[in-house]
Amino acid sequence: MLVGHHNPQVGGDTSHYKGGIADTADFWPEIAKRPQVKAYIHGHTHEWTQALENGIHIISTIACAYVFNANTNATGWTSARFNAHGFQLKLNTLETDHAWNGEAKWFFGRQPAPKKTAAPKKK
């Protein structure tokens, strides 16, 4: 899992690209060729959105202090839980009655290919 502030300029909705990583065209292929990378998590847009690019989850988390747009943003923090198959992100909003408070999503994918083993020798 990679965590950064700025959003990559990949993953679908170009409205999220503004202010993103200017050299995404060089940066993203370096990430994509590493099968151990499962996700890129960022802030910057202050939204709770998910996308997928080259099998890598792109996840935008909410802000801890500033709301750009009350219809699409919330303030709070994101907690994470991991297991051998993936990870779960859970939103904890400062406004306890916010619709996103307690929302949790599991993310899976980009599991490394199993190591090839030699076939047993026949007797």
MMTF fields as JSON, N, C-alpha, C and O atoms, coordinates in Angstrom:
{
  "mmtfVersion": "1.0.0",
  "mmtfProducer": "UNKNOWN",
  "numBonds": 491,
  "numAtoms": 492,
  "numGroups": 123,
  "numChains": 1,
  "numModels": 1,
  "chainsPerModel": [1],
  "groupsPerChain": [123],
  "chainIdList": ["A"],
  "bondAtomList": [4, 2, 8, 6, 12, 10, 16, 14, 20, 18, 24, 22, 28, 26, 32, 30, 36, 34, 40, 38, 44, 42, 48, 46, 52, 50, 56, 54, 60, 58, 64, 62, 68, 66, 72, 70, 76, 74, 80, 78, 84, 82, 88, 86, 92, 90, 96, 94, 100, 98, 104, 102, 108, 106, 112, 110, 116, 114, 120, 118, 124, 122, 128, 126, 132, 130, 136, 134, 140, 138, 144, 142, 148, 146, 152, 150, 156, 154, 160, 158, 164, 162, 168, 166, 172, 170, 176, 174, 180, 178, 184, 182, 188, 186, 192, 190, 196, 194, 200, 198, 204, 202, 208, 206, 212, 210, 216, 214, 220, 218, 224, 222, 228, 226, 232, 230, 236, 234, 240, 238, 244, 242, 248, 246, 252, 250, 256, 254, 260, 258, 264, 262, 268, 266, 272, 270, 276, 274, 280, 278, 284, 282, 288, 286, 292, 290, 296, 294, 300, 298, 304, 302, 308, 306, 312, 310, 316, 314, 320, 318, 324, 322, 328, 326, 332, 330, 336, 334, 340, 338, 344, 342, 348, 346, 352, 350, 356, 354, 360, 358, 364, 362, 368, 366, 372, 370, 376, 374, 380, 378, 384, 382, 388, 386, 392, 390, 396, 394, 400, 398, 404, 402, 408, 406, 412, 410, 416, 414, 420, 418, 424, 422, 428, 426, 432, 430, 436, 434, 440, 438, 444, 442, 448, 446, 452, 450, 456, 454, 460, 458, 464, 462, 468, 466, 472, 470, 476, 474, 480, 478, 484, 482, 488, 486],
  "bondOrderList": [1, 1, 1, 1, 1, 1, 1, 1, 1, 1, 1, 1, 1, 1, 1, 1, 1, 1, 1, 1, 1, 1, 1, 1, 1, 1, 1, 1, 1, 1, 1, 1, 1, 1, 1, 1, 1, 1, 1, 1, 1, 1, 1, 1, 1, 1, 1, 1, 1, 1, 1, 1, 1, 1, 1, 1, 1, 1, 1, 1, 1, 1, 1, 1, 1, 1, 1, 1, 1, 1, 1, 1, 1, 1, 1, 1, 1, 1, 1, 1, 1, 1, 1, 1, 1, 1, 1, 1, 1, 1, 1, 1, 1, 1, 1, 1, 1, 1, 1, 1, 1, 1, 1, 1, 1, 1, 1, 1, 1, 1, 1, 1, 1, 1, 1, 1, 1, 1, 1, 1, 1, 1],
  "groupList": [{"groupName": "MET", "atomNameList": ["N", "CA", "C", "O"], "elementList": ["N", "C", "C", "O"], "formalChargeList": [0, 0, 0, 0], "bondAtomList": [1, 0, 2, 1, 3, 2], "bondOrderList": [1, 1, 2], "singleLetterCode": "M", "chemCompType": "L-PEPTIDE LINKING"}, {"groupName": "LEU", "atomNameList": ["N", "CA", "C", "O"], "elementList": ["N", "C", "C", "O"], "formalChargeList": [0, 0, 0, 0], "bondAtomList": [1, 0, 2, 1, 3, 2], "bondOrderList": [1, 1, 2], "singleLetterCode": "L", "chemCompType": "L-PEPTIDE LINKING"}, {"groupName": "VAL", "atomNameList": ["N", "CA", "C", "O"], "elementList": ["N", "C", "C", "O"], "formalChargeList": [0, 0, 0, 0], "bondAtomList": [1, 0, 2, 1, 3, 2], "bondOrderList": [1, 1, 2], "singleLetterCode": "V", "chemCompType": "L-PEPTIDE LINKING"}, {"groupName": "GLY", "atomNameList": ["N", "CA", "C", "O"], "elementList": ["N", "C", "C", "O"], "formalChargeList": [0, 0, 0, 0], "bondAtomList": [1, 0, 2, 1, 3, 2], "bondOrderList": [1, 1, 2], "singleLetterCode": "G", "chemCompType": "PEPTIDE LINKING"}, {"groupName": "HIS", "atomNameList": ["N", "CA", "C", "O"], "elementList": ["N", "C", "C", "O"], "formalChargeList": [0, 0, 0, 0], "bondAtomList": [1, 0, 2, 1, 3, 2], "bondOrderList": [1, 1, 2], "singleLetterCode": "H", "chemCompType": "L-PEPTIDE LINKING"}, {"groupName": "ASN", "atomNameList": ["N", "CA", "C", "O"], "elementList": ["N", "C", "C", "O"], "formalChargeList": [0, 0, 0, 0], "bondAtomList": [1, 0, 2, 1, 3, 2], "bondOrderList": [1, 1, 2], "singleLetterCode": "N", "chemCompType": "L-PEPTIDE LINKING"}, {"groupName": "PRO", "atomNameList": ["N", "CA", "C", "O"], "elementList": ["N", "C", "C", "O"], "formalChargeList": [0, 0, 0, 0], "bondAtomList": [1, 0, 2, 1, 3, 2], "bondOrderList": [1, 1, 2], "singleLetterCode": "P", "chemCompType": "L-PEPTIDE LINKING"}, {"groupName": "GLN", "atomNameList": ["N", "CA", "C", "O"], "elementList": ["N", "C", "C", "O"], "formalChargeList": [0, 0, 0, 0], "bondAtomList": [1, 0, 2, 1, 3, 2], "bondOrderList": [1, 1, 2], "singleLetterCode": "Q", "chemCompType": "L-PEPTIDE LINKING"}, {"groupName": "ASP", "atomNameList": ["N", "CA", "C", "O"], "elementList": ["N", "C", "C", "O"], "formalChargeList": [0, 0, 0, 0], "bondAtomList": [1, 0, 2, 1, 3, 2], "bondOrderList": [1, 1, 2], "singleLetterCode": "D", "chemCompType": "L-PEPTIDE LINKING"}, {"groupName": "THR", "atomNameList": ["N", "CA", "C", "O"], "elementList": ["N", "C", "C", "O"], "formalChargeList": [0, 0, 0, 0], "bondAtomList": [1, 0, 2, 1, 3, 2], "bondOrderList": [1, 1, 2], "singleLetterCode": "T", "chemCompType": "L-PEPTIDE LINKING"}, {"groupName": "SER", "atomNameList": ["N", "CA", "C", "O"], "elementList": ["N", "C", "C", "O"], "formalChargeList": [0, 0, 0, 0], "bondAtomList": [1, 0, 2, 1, 3, 2], "bondOrderList": [1, 1, 2], "singleLetterCode": "S", "chemCompType": "L-PEPTIDE LINKING"}, {"groupName": "TYR", "atomNameList": ["N", "CA", "C", "O"], "elementList": ["N", "C", "C", "O"], "formalChargeList": [0, 0, 0, 0], "bondAtomList": [1, 0, 2, 1, 3, 2], "bondOrderList": [1, 1, 2], "singleLetterCode": "Y", "chemCompType": "L-PEPTIDE LINKING"}, {"groupName": "LYS", "atomNameList": ["N", "CA", "C", "O"], "elementList": ["N", "C", "C", "O"], "formalChargeList": [0, 0, 0, 0], "bondAtomList": [1, 0, 2, 1, 3, 2], "bondOrderList": [1, 1, 2], "singleLetterCode": "K", "chemCompType": "L-PEPTIDE LINKING"}, {"groupName": "ILE", "atomNameList": ["N", "CA", "C", "O"], "elementList": ["N", "C", "C", "O"], "formalChargeList": [0, 0, 0, 0], "bondAtomList": [1, 0, 2, 1, 3, 2], "bondOrderList": [1, 1, 2], "singleLetterCode": "I", "chemCompType": "L-PEPTIDE LINKING"}, {"groupName": "ALA", "atomNameList": ["N", "CA", "C", "O"], "elementList": ["N", "C", "C", "O"], "formalChargeList": [0, 0, 0, 0], "bondAtomList": [1, 0, 2, 1, 3, 2], "bondOrderList": [1, 1, 2], "singleLetterCode": "A", "chemCompType": "L-PEPTIDE LINKING"}, {"groupName": "PHE", "atomNameList": ["N", "CA", "C", "O"], "elementList": ["N", "C", "C", "O"], "formalChargeList": [0, 0, 0, 0], "bondAtomList": [1, 0, 2, 1, 3, 2], "bondOrderList": [1, 1, 2], "singleLetterCode": "F", "chemCompType": "L-PEPTIDE LINKING"}, {"groupName": "TRP", "atomNameList": ["N", "CA", "C", "O"], "elementList": ["N", "C", "C", "O"], "formalChargeList": [0, 0, 0, 0], "bondAtomList": [1, 0, 2, 1, 3, 2], "bondOrderList": [1, 1, 2], "singleLetterCode": "W", "chemCompType": "L-PEPTIDE LINKING"}, {"groupName": "GLU", "atomNameList": ["N", "CA", "C", "O"], "elementList": ["N", "C", "C", "O"], "formalChargeList": [0, 0, 0, 0], "bondAtomList": [1, 0, 2, 1, 3, 2], "bondOrderList": [1, 1, 2], "singleLetterCode": "E", "chemCompType": "L-PEPTIDE LINKING"}, {"groupName": "ARG", "atomNameList": ["N", "CA", "C", "O"], "elementList": ["N", "C", "C", "O"], "formalChargeList": [0, 0, 0, 0], "bondAtomList": [1, 0, 2, 1, 3, 2], "bondOrderList": [1, 1, 2], "singleLetterCode": "R", "chemCompType": "L-PEPTIDE LINKING"}, {"groupName": "CYS", "atomNameList": ["N", "CA", "C", "O"], "elementList": ["N", "C", "C", "O"], "formalChargeList": [0, 0, 0, 0], "bondAtomList": [1, 0, 2, 1, 3, 2], "bondOrderList": [1, 1, 2], "singleLetterCode": "C", "chemCompType": "L-PEPTIDE LINKING"}],
  "groupTypeList": [0, 1, 2, 3, 4, 4, 5, 6, 7, 2, 3, 3, 8, 9, 10, 4, 11, 12, 3, 3, 13, 14, 8, 9, 14, 8, 15, 16, 6, 17, 13, 14, 12, 18, 6, 7, 2, 12, 14, 11, 13, 4, 3, 4, 9, 4, 17, 16, 9, 7, 14, 1, 17, 5, 3, 13, 4, 13, 13, 10, 9, 13, 14, 19, 14, 11, 2, 15, 5, 14, 5, 9, 5, 14, 9, 3, 16, 9, 10, 14, 18, 15, 5, 14, 4, 3, 15, 7, 1, 12, 1, 5, 9, 1, 17, 9, 8, 4, 14, 16, 5, 3, 17, 14, 12, 16, 15, 15, 3, 18, 7, 6, 14, 6, 12, 12, 9, 14, 14, 6, 12, 12, 12],
  "groupIdList": [1, 2, 3, 4, 5, 6, 7, 8, 9, 10, 11, 12, 13, 14, 15, 16, 17, 18, 19, 20, 21, 22, 23, 24, 25, 26, 27, 28, 29, 30, 31, 32, 33, 34, 35, 36, 37, 38, 39, 40, 41, 42, 43, 44, 45, 46, 47, 48, 49, 50, 51, 52, 53, 54, 55, 56, 57, 58, 59, 60, 61, 62, 63, 64, 65, 66, 67, 68, 69, 70, 71, 72, 73, 74, 75, 76, 77, 78, 79, 80, 81, 82, 83, 84, 85, 86, 87, 88, 89, 90, 91, 92, 93, 94, 95, 96, 97, 98, 99, 100, 101, 102, 103, 104, 105, 106, 107, 108, 109, 110, 111, 112, 113, 114, 115, 116, 117, 118, 119, 120, 121, 122, 123],
  "secStructList": [7, 3, 3, 3, 1, 1, 7, 7, 1, 7, 1, 1, 7, 4, 4, 4, 7, 6, 6, 1, 7, 6, 6, 2, 2, 2, 2, 2, 2, 2, 2, 2, 6, 7, 6, 6, 7, 7, 3, 3, 3, 3, 7, 1, 1, 7, 5, 7, 3, 3, 3, 3, 3, 6, 6, 3, 3, 3, 3, 3, 7, 7, 5, 1, 1, 7, 7, 1, 7, 6, 6, 6, 5, 7, 5, 3, 3, 3, 3, 3, 3, 3, 7, 1, 1, 3, 3, 3, 3, 3, 3, 3, 3, 1, 1, 6, 6, 1, 6, 6, 6, 6, 7, 3, 3, 3, 3, 3, 7, 7, 7, 7, 7, 7, 7, 7, 7, 7, 7, 7, 7, 7, 7],
  "xCoordList": [0.846, 0.0, 0.903, 1.793, 0.665, 1.383, 0.433, -0.751, 0.947, 0.136, 0.827, 2.019, 0.083, 0.613, -0.449, -1.628, -0.034, -1.015, -1.759, -2.99, -1.011, -1.64, -2.188, -1.67, -3.232, -3.896, -3.162, -2.642, -3.12, -2.568, -3.583, -4.783, -3.102, -3.99, -4.342, -4.152, -4.857, -5.35, -6.543, -6.812, -7.244, -8.312, -9.711, -10.67, -9.856, -11.214, -11.638, -11.414, -12.242, -12.888, -11.855, -11.18, -11.743, -10.733, -10.988, -10.088, -12.188, -12.438, -11.578, -11.363, -11.079, -10.219, -8.746, -7.915, -8.402, -7.0, -6.385, -5.172, -7.208, -6.69, -5.85, -6.28, -4.656, -3.771, -3.112, -2.43, -3.311, -2.743, -1.264, -0.632, -0.731, 0.685, 0.983, 0.524, 1.75, 2.013, 2.743, 2.517, 3.611, 4.356, 3.777, 4.516, 2.45, 1.784, 2.178, 2.321, 2.353, 2.694, 4.006, 4.184, 4.915, 6.172, 6.062, 6.638, 5.323, 5.207, 4.361, 4.757, 3.213, 2.278, 2.827, 2.643, 3.495, 4.043, 5.045, 5.155, 5.762, 6.696, 5.95, 6.416, 4.796, 3.962, 3.337, 3.355, 2.785, 2.036, 2.888, 2.364, 4.179, 5.005, 5.431, 6.152, 5.003, 5.337, 4.096, 3.215, 4.009, 2.797, 2.505, 1.374, 3.486, 3.235, 2.423, 1.892, 2.317, 1.523, 0.056, -0.341, -0.744, -2.184, -3.027, -4.107, -2.511, -3.329, -2.464, -1.347, -3.02, -2.455, -3.551, -4.627, -3.259, -4.241, -3.765, -2.597, -4.685, -4.306, -5.39, -6.514, -5.032, -5.965, -6.219, -6.749, -5.856, -5.884, -7.274, -7.648, -8.046, -9.376, -10.427, -11.518, -10.104, -10.988, -12.278, -13.275, -12.274, -13.471, -13.242, -12.103, -14.319, -14.284, -14.652, -15.82, -13.633, -13.862, -12.888, -11.828, -13.273, -12.439, -12.415, -13.422, -11.274, -11.113, -10.12, -9.55, -9.93, -9.018, -8.248, -8.847, -6.936, -6.095, -5.006, -4.258, -4.917, -3.949, -4.096, -3.106, -5.318, -5.566, -5.207, -5.34, -4.755, -4.362, -5.506, -6.026, -5.893, -6.94, -6.403, -5.304, -7.179, -6.871, -7.972, -9.145, -7.579, -8.567, -8.298, -7.195, -9.311, -9.232, -9.924, -11.037, -9.264, -9.828, -10.313, -9.943, -11.141, -11.7, -10.648, -9.627, -10.916, -9.991, -10.187, -11.261, -9.143, -9.265, -9.728, -10.077, -9.744, -10.102, -10.933, -11.764, -10.754, -11.382, -12.332, -11.969, -13.525, -14.529, -14.646, -14.992, -14.36, -14.537, -16.016, -16.491, -16.742, -18.145, -18.871, -18.583, -19.799, -20.507, -21.312, -21.648, -21.629, -22.372, -21.498, -22.0, -20.196, -19.31, -18.14, -17.339, -18.023, -16.9, -17.398, -18.55, -16.506, -16.75, -15.392, -14.354, -15.396, -14.143, -14.083, -15.106, -12.883, -12.695, -11.391, -10.428, -11.351, -10.157, -10.562, -11.722, -9.581, -9.801, -8.929, -7.724, -9.542, -8.773, -8.65, -9.472, -7.613, -7.352, -7.188, -6.707, -7.607, -7.477, -6.981, -7.49, -6.009, -5.384, -5.512, -5.547, -5.58, -5.434, -4.691, -4.266, -4.535, -3.754, -4.392, -3.71, -5.666, -6.373, -6.604, -6.836, -6.545, -6.814, -6.806, -6.19, -7.504, -7.562, -8.922, -9.602, -9.283, -10.545, -10.239, -9.4, -10.92, -10.84, -12.182, -13.232, -12.145, -13.369, -13.306, -12.313, -14.39, -14.473, -15.008, -15.936, -14.409, -14.832, -15.013, -14.04, -16.227, -16.445, -16.601, -17.058, -16.205, -16.347, -17.814, -18.19, -18.635, -20.087, -20.638, -20.761, -20.966, -21.365, -22.651, -22.917, -23.454, -24.679, -24.488, -25.455, -23.256, -22.976, -23.223, -22.937, -23.752, -24.087, -22.868, -23.023, -21.676, -20.486, -19.892, -19.03, -20.308, -19.686, -19.822, -20.926, -18.708, -18.707, -18.7, -18.606, -18.798, -18.793, -17.45, -16.394, -17.504, -16.285, -16.344, -17.394, -15.202, -15.102, -13.848, -12.786, -14.002, -12.869, -12.322, -13.076, -11.018, -10.34, -9.46, -8.726, -9.548, -8.791, -8.144, -8.472, -7.25, -6.72, -5.216, -4.55, -4.704, -3.271, -2.478, -1.42, -3.014, -2.269, -1.098, -1.265, 0.078, 1.214, 0.908, 0.214, 1.432, 1.248, 1.917, 2.992, 1.294, 1.918, 3.256, 3.427, 4.188, 5.491, 5.342, 4.648, 5.993, 5.943, 6.858, 8.005, 6.32, 7.133, 7.246, 6.358, 8.334, 8.544, 7.546, 7.201, 7.102, 6.194, 6.95, 8.145, 6.252, 6.924, 7.423, 6.778, 8.561, 9.122, 8.337, 7.972, 8.085, 7.369, 8.351, 9.509, 7.878, 8.726, 8.515, 9.144],
  "yCoordList": [-1.152, 0.0, 1.23, 1.362, 2.109, 3.375, 4.468, 4.457, 5.397, 6.499, 7.8, 7.97, 8.709, 10.017, 11.075, 10.768, 12.305, 13.383, 13.6, 13.62, 13.761, 14.11, 12.899, 11.788, 13.14, 12.113, 11.881, 12.824, 10.623, 10.374, 10.809, 10.863, 11.111, 11.533, 10.335, 10.352, 9.303, 8.086, 7.596, 8.113, 6.615, 6.001, 6.422, 6.061, 7.186, 7.453, 8.894, 9.584, 9.374, 10.687, 11.814, 12.1, 12.447, 13.492, 14.732, 15.555, 14.882, 16.025, 15.929, 16.933, 14.725, 14.528, 14.756, 14.722, 14.986, 15.101, 16.444, 16.535, 17.485, 18.821, 18.79, 18.287, 19.338, 19.379, 18.054, 17.912, 17.085, 15.763, 15.703, 16.721, 14.503, 14.29, 14.625, 13.932, 15.687, 16.178, 15.158, 15.11, 14.345, 13.361, 11.952, 10.967, 11.866, 10.567, 9.641, 8.434, 10.192, 9.362, 8.606, 7.518, 9.161, 8.478, 7.662, 6.579, 8.181, 7.582, 6.304, 5.301, 6.331, 5.207, 3.911, 2.861, 3.928, 2.667, 2.016, 0.79, 2.811, 2.26, 1.526, 0.498, 2.051, 1.385, 0.123, -0.939, 0.256, -0.838, -2.079, -3.193, -1.91, -3.086, -3.822, -4.817, -3.358, -4.004, -4.699, -4.029, -6.026, -6.737, -6.638, -6.886, -6.287, -6.158, -4.903, -4.792, -3.956, -2.745, -3.074, -3.44, -2.941, -3.25, -1.981, -1.994, -0.872, 0.34, 1.582, 1.551, 2.672, 4.003, 4.803, 5.02, 5.237, 5.979, 7.421, 7.687, 8.335, 9.753, 10.603, 10.152, 11.807, 12.814, 13.81, 13.445, 15.033, 16.143, 16.512, 17.683, 15.559, 15.892, 15.964, 16.492, 15.435, 15.457, 14.679, 14.938, 13.73, 12.952, 11.485, 11.03, 10.759, 9.318, 8.657, 8.378, 8.411, 7.798, 6.647, 6.587, 5.734, 4.601, 4.428, 4.636, 4.05, 3.762, 2.61, 2.161, 2.15, 1.042, 1.353, 1.731, 1.2, 1.417, 0.356, 0.239, -0.417, -1.515, -2.472, -3.032, -2.664, -3.563, -2.99, -3.675, -1.748, -1.099, -0.205, 0.601, -0.357, 0.486, 1.904, 2.093, 2.884, 4.288, 4.779, 4.818, 5.15, 5.479, 6.874, 7.179, 7.712, 9.062, 9.052, 8.544, 9.612, 9.639, 11.033, 12.024, 11.088, 12.36, 13.179, 12.656, 14.455, 15.377, 15.326, 14.982, 15.67, 15.706, 17.065, 17.196, 18.096, 19.418, 20.285, 21.053, 20.203, 21.187, 20.525, 19.545, 21.046, 20.533, 21.49, 22.658, 21.001, 21.801, 21.948, 23.04, 20.816, 20.775, 19.824, 18.627, 20.353, 19.542, 18.399, 17.442, 18.478, 17.407, 16.211, 15.097, 16.435, 15.346, 15.12, 14.214, 15.907, 15.803, 15.63, 15.918, 15.161, 15.071, 15.22, 15.088, 15.487, 15.533, 14.35, 13.883, 13.88, 12.749, 12.057, 12.698, 10.761, 9.981, 8.623, 8.218, 7.93, 6.614, 5.612, 5.813, 4.546, 3.487, 2.313, 2.14, 1.511, 0.389, -0.9, -0.912, -1.984, -3.329, -4.24, -4.175, -5.074, -5.902, -7.381, -7.778, -8.191, -9.636, -10.159, -9.373, -11.443, -12.026, -11.835, -11.996, -11.5, -11.407, -9.976, -9.752, -9.014, -7.644, -6.733, -7.029, -5.622, -4.668, -3.972, -3.866, -3.512, -2.8, -1.377, -1.157, -0.416, 0.967, 1.353, 1.041, 2.025, 2.441, 3.935, 4.449, 4.63, 6.068, 6.338, 5.68, 7.309, 7.772, 9.282, 10.03, 9.731, 11.162, 11.885, 11.319, 13.157, 13.971, 14.222, 14.332, 14.312, 14.442, 13.023, 12.319, 12.61, 11.216, 10.825, 9.637, 11.805, 11.486, 11.537, 11.39, 11.742, 11.787, 10.402, 9.385, 10.369, 9.108, 8.196, 6.976, 8.76, 7.946, 7.424, 6.547, 7.918, 7.51, 5.996, 5.453, 5.343, 3.895, 3.087, 1.861, 3.756, 3.018, 2.318, 2.922, 1.055, 0.26, -0.465, -0.959, -0.517, -1.216, -2.076, -1.67, -3.28, -4.188, -4.029, -3.796, -4.155, -4.069, -5.3, -5.682, -5.915, -7.119, -6.944, -6.011, -7.819, -7.821, -7.7, -7.464, -7.871, -7.812, -8.721, -8.354, -9.92, -10.898, -11.376, -11.621, -11.51, -12.008, -13.396, -14.196, -13.661, -14.982, -16.019, -15.766, -17.185, -18.222, -18.636, -18.642, -18.977, -19.423, -20.777, -21.663, -20.922, -22.183, -23.186, -22.893, -24.349, -25.424, -26.533, -26.736, -27.231, -28.34, -29.453, -29.727, -30.074, -31.22, -32.362, -32.541, -33.135, -34.252, -35.245, -35.462, -35.83, -36.811, -38.105, -38.56, -38.689, -39.984, -41.095, -41.059, -42.063, -43.219, -44.336, -45.387],
  "zCoordList": [0.0, 0.0, 0.0, 0.84, -0.937, -0.983, -0.512, -0.848, 0.256, 0.766, 0.402, 0.657, -0.188, -0.545, -0.381, -0.2, -0.443, -0.312, -1.633, -1.659, -2.726, -4.001, -4.735, -4.621, -5.479, -6.266, -7.587, -8.183, -8.045, -9.372, -10.43, -10.163, -11.607, -12.698, -13.574, -14.79, -12.929, -13.582, -12.765, -11.681, -13.278, -12.503, -12.889, -12.207, -13.978, -14.425, -14.445, -15.439, -13.382, -13.36, -13.418, -12.43, -14.584, -14.775, -13.911, -13.751, -13.354, -12.465, -11.212, -10.533, -10.895, -9.725, -10.042, -9.135, -11.306, -11.692, -11.301, -11.113, -11.177, -10.882, -9.6, -8.563, -9.706, -8.553, -8.248, -7.233, -9.12, -8.889, -9.227, -9.507, -9.197, -9.451, -10.914, -11.821, -11.135, -12.486, -13.352, -14.561, -12.762, -13.545, -13.414, -13.397, -13.321, -13.218, -14.371, -14.172, -15.568, -16.729, -16.519, -17.067, -15.742, -15.433, -14.155, -14.052, -13.181, -11.858, -11.866, -11.273, -12.526, -12.452, -13.033, -12.418, -14.19, -14.705, -13.741, -13.705, -12.975, -11.993, -10.888, -10.395, -10.501, -9.5, -10.083, -9.46, -11.29, -11.911, -12.156, -12.149, -12.369, -12.651, -11.385, -11.465, -10.238, -8.966, -8.399, -7.86, -8.509, -8.096, -6.602, -6.185, -5.795, -4.364, -4.033, -2.928, -4.975, -4.741, -4.972, -6.078, -3.923, -3.994, -4.115, -4.707, -3.536, -3.485, -3.368, -2.851, -3.867, -3.66, -2.97, -3.527, -1.751, -0.959, -0.84, -0.556, -1.063, -1.033, -0.386, -0.164, -0.099, 0.402, -0.713, -1.762, -0.504, -1.45, -1.957, -1.894, -2.452, -2.98, -1.875, -2.09, -0.697, 0.483, 0.266, 0.94, -0.662, -0.961, -0.646, -0.552, -0.486, -0.24, -1.554, -1.821, -2.373, -3.683, -3.885, -3.261, -4.773, -5.111, -6.622, -7.299, -7.134, -8.556, -8.671, -7.677, -9.878, -10.145, -11.417, -12.424, -11.386, -12.567, -12.552, -11.581, -13.628, -13.71, -12.534, -12.065, -12.056, -10.939, -9.582, -8.568, -9.546, -8.295, -7.835, -8.606, -6.57, -6.004, -5.807, -5.286, -6.224, -5.963, -5.039, -5.41, -3.844, -2.817, -2.291, -1.836, -2.359, -1.802, -0.451, -0.315, 0.536, 1.882, 2.247, 1.617, 3.269, 3.718, 4.454, 4.901, 4.568, 5.244, 6.752, 7.247, 7.458, 8.918, 9.408, 10.581, 8.544, 9.054, 8.118, 8.602, 6.815, 5.927, 4.94, 4.289, 4.83, 3.902, 2.724, 2.903, 1.519, 0.311, -0.024, -0.335, 0.046, -0.364, 0.591, 0.622, 1.355, 2.349, 1.731, 2.429, 0.43, -0.236, -0.599, -0.745, -0.746, -1.166, -0.214, -0.44, 0.828, 1.759, 3.185, 3.509, 4.007, 5.447, 6.129, 5.482, 7.401, 8.141, 9.094, 9.593, 9.336, 10.225, 9.91, 9.489, 10.11, 9.831, 9.295, 9.381, 8.742, 8.156, 8.905, 9.056, 9.366, 10.019, 9.055, 8.156, 9.258, 8.356, 9.146, 10.28, 8.501, 9.07, 7.945, 6.826, 8.232, 7.203, 7.53, 8.694, 6.47, 6.635, 5.408, 4.562, 5.306, 4.219, 2.843, 1.831, 2.781, 1.506, 1.032, -0.156, 1.934, 1.549, 2.76, 3.783, 2.619, 3.717, 3.728, 2.707, 4.894, 5.08, 5.52, 6.393, 4.914, 5.354, 5.948, 5.386, 7.073, 7.759, 8.024, 8.54, 7.66, 7.909, 9.304, 9.774, 9.944, 11.262, 11.14, 11.239, 10.931, 10.719, 12.05, 13.043, 12.036, 13.24, 13.565, 14.732, 12.528, 12.717, 12.834, 11.832, 14.032, 14.257, 13.54, 13.36, 13.128, 12.396, 10.878, 10.132, 10.417, 8.979, 8.377, 9.009, 7.164, 6.491, 6.305, 6.242, 6.218, 6.003, 7.301, 7.256, 8.434, 9.692, 9.888, 9.872, 10.068, 10.266, 8.987, 9.035, 7.828, 6.565, 6.4, 6.587, 6.053, 5.884, 4.543, 4.133, 3.874, 2.598, 2.595, 3.067, 2.047, 1.879, 0.475, -0.471, 0.34, -0.946, -1.104, -0.192, -2.284, -2.58, -3.946, -4.679, -4.279, -5.631, -5.679, -4.672, -6.881, -7.167, -6.255, -5.743, -6.062, -5.282, -6.136, -7.33, -5.54, -6.326, -6.888, -6.261, -8.062, -8.664, -7.779, -7.236, -7.626, -6.808, -7.408, -8.627, -6.55, -7.019, -7.699, -7.201, -8.825, -9.547, -8.857, -8.521, -8.665, -8.09, -9.113, -9.941, -9.042, -9.977, -9.69, -8.541, -10.75, -10.594, -9.927, -10.161, -9.096, -8.437, -9.489, -10.515, -9.218, -10.155, -10.065, -8.98, -11.231, -11.286, -10.976, -11.393, -10.253, -9.92, -10.885, -10.76]
}
